[in-house]
């Protein structure tokens, strides 16, 4: 039997300006996460074109896509995926070490700066498995920011946090947008969260409603 | 694209250190395989070497003698008038001829001038009876140039009592076979009477005992100076029955034996002809050694394969994060490959050391047997090549064992794992 092509998404077309805070909302199965992973360059099975900084991304080799992710895209997941065997500082430093554009001491300084910006510099030497959920998510955000990306993407970054920590993360995102002009694209099903962003993209059955 | 080895090795190191138990287990597998290989191969080839030496040392590369055999052409075939006829000669017997090699002394001089020859030495072999009281035992007495024999066939190693100089300095001395001495309850310093086939009796003084380790030889064979034997037989100084040749290069033996046969009209056999079966024995023992070692390494390889597979399964999330944050599939593969190779190098090097230590231990172990008078401990062959082969084995097997799991890690789709949980 030949596998049948099944389109999760239809006629999607939108752009995000730099310094814009955009949220995507929709019910589960609406295709919002699929869209996010295509935009993140991790999912390459789609028809159409994807541009980042006016450069065509579609059709590039996987090693190039890895490099683009490394340099231009910061990612925050619902479950604060940290490397549990490494220290907080090492977790934050790793993408910058991979990029290899700065010396180790510079990277360490950058990492400590990001941690202090998120008020968690005191956790630097702790093992990633030894800190609380809210703290983990902030470490994940610090890691996403280490290479000063063009855009920060989040897949339900507050989905697994209590209201106090959710508010905290939202405040951090807003500050990043205002202070550093970072573009943000966050998938969420939390309407309260979405309402406080610049633009809401609502999805249903693989199409954008508005 | 450049590969940032420092970062990848750092991650590999952290994985290995946090999974210390699995790392040690995997490394021990390699250590065990390589250690066993080194020990086995050193011991086995040491034994092979010893067994070969046991025979080959005493065997000349080329042996020249006069074979008693019927003449191939009969007078009738020389006679022209019968050349067209159908000649039948019944019951051909060997011609009554001497055992001595014709012109032996010039032949010997000629051989000793040849630069391919390490040494050629003359012997007089004869059958005798050993007499001691009422005991009468048949056997062989060989007249030798003992100094040359010591130089060319390590004869000193087989003189268990007395020294070869004692024989050299005694015109009536005899180096008695150890088996004979035991049978006749004789010891060095005693006298033994020998009788020639013709019935002449001579008393000889036992100056030492000879033990080759092969009891069939030790029960019949004795040595005396070549002059002594010539005198016993009532023969002149040019009476020489055998010439033994050692060459500088053993492989030239067959060719040279053929040449000498034609040149001097004698019978010349070479060592390869006489000892083909030893080669076979050695190669079969080597085969067994390698079969066992390769089996051990394959088992170790499966251990590494399993542990890496497990590790990759446990590290699915880590792999997904690494890929999401910009590490390529190749980077991830290299992380796991380097883990396999680190295990291989550490396990292999420790294996070499353990193999060496075990070899030393076996080397010290007492091993005394009547059959091998010169050996006091187990033989070990410390050929450095075995260590090179051992570490190469370790690296190749860990590479193969690491390759397939790491290939799997390379292909893991991060989206599936991130969205799956």
Interface residues (C-beta under 8 A of the other chain):
Chain A: X33 X37 X40 X42 X43 X62 X63 X66 X67 X69 X70 X71 X75 X77 X79 X81 X82 X83 X84 X85 X86 X94 X95 X97 X98 X99 X100 X143 X147 X155
Chain B: X1 X2 X4 X6 X7 X10 X11 X14 X15 X18 X317 X318 X320 X321 X322 X323 X324 X325 X326 X327 X328 X329 X330 X331 X414 X415 X418 X419 X421
